[in-house]
Amino acid sequence: IGPGHWEMKPGDVPGLEDLFAQTEAEVADLTKFEHRPASTEPFYRVMMEARATDVATLARHARRIAEHVQRHLGCAGRFLEAQDCASGGLVE
């Protein structure tokens, strides 16, 4: 996301907290939902776990959040990566 954005808070991005609430409503079985700028790299991290929702669905929601942050920061279209940390590998 770039230098200077590491201290960004969700309230700094218009509509982001609404998007979080929408995600929580649509993925009712979330057991973990963390989102924040990375502390040492210019990345915004979205971490999600759910009891039964499939990884592809979680990745779709995470990408939607990441794309929203990118649009706000003026870097839309930059590389996004979704990883399955439980089973390993990238999520298409």
C-alpha positions in Angstrom: 0.0 0.0 0.0 2.9 2.3 0.4 4.9 4.2 3.0 2.9 6.3 5.5 -0.1 4.0 5.4 1.0 1.6 8.1 -0.8 3.6 10.7 -4.0 3.6 8.7 -7.1 2.7 10.7 -10.4 1.2 9.2 -12.2 4.5 10.0 -9.7 6.3 7.7 -11.1 4.5 4.7 -14.7 5.5 3.8 -17.0 2.5 3.7 -14.5 0.0 5.0 -16.2 -0.6 8.3 -19.5 -1.1 6.4 -17.7 -3.7 4.2 -16.5 -5.5 7.4 -20.0 -5.6 8.7 -21.3 -6.9 5.4 -18.7 -9.6 5.3 -19.5 -10.7 8.9 -23.2 -10.9 8.0 -22.6 -12.9 4.8 -20.1 -15.3 6.4 -22.0 -16.1 9.6 -19.6 -18.9 10.7 -16.5 -16.7 10.9 -14.2 -17.7 13.8 -11.4 -15.3 12.9 -11.6 -12.0 11.0 -8.5 -9.7 11.3 -7.7 -6.8 9.0 -4.9 -4.3 9.3 -1.9 -2.8 7.6 1.2 -5.0 7.9 3.6 -3.6 10.4 6.8 -4.1 8.4 5.7 -4.2 4.8 3.6 -2.0 2.5 0.6 -4.5 2.6 -2.9 -4.6 4.0 -3.6 -8.0 5.5 -7.0 -9.7 5.7 -7.1 -12.9 7.7 -10.2 -15.0 7.8 -11.2 -18.4 9.2 -14.6 -20.1 9.3 -16.0 -23.4 10.5 -17.6 -24.5 7.2 -17.4 -21.7 4.6 -15.0 -22.8 1.8 -11.7 -21.2 1.2 -12.7 -19.7 -2.2 -15.6 -17.8 -0.6 -13.3 -16.5 2.1 -10.7 -15.4 -0.4 -13.4 -13.6 -2.5 -14.4 -11.6 0.6 -10.8 -10.9 1.5 -10.1 -9.7 -2.1 -13.2 -7.4 -2.0 -11.8 -5.8 1.1 -8.3 -5.5 -0.3 -9.6 -4.0 -3.5 -11.6 -1.4 -1.6 -8.5 -0.4 0.4 -6.5 -0.2 -2.9 -9.1 2.1 -4.5 -9.0 4.4 -1.5 -5.2 4.6 -1.6 -5.1 5.2 -5.4 -3.4 1.9 -6.2 -6.3 -0.1 -7.6 -5.3 -3.0 -9.8 -2.0 -3.8 -7.9 -1.2 -7.4 -7.2 -3.3 -9.2 -4.7 -2.5 -12.6 -3.2 -4.8 -14.9 -1.3 -3.2 -17.7 0.6 -4.7 -20.8 2.2 -2.6 -20.9 5.4 -4.4 -24.1 6.7 -3.8 -26.3 3.7 -1.0 -24.3 2.0 -0.7 -22.7 -1.3 -2.3 -19.8 -3.2 -6.1 -19.5 -3.7 -7.0 -18.9 -7.3 
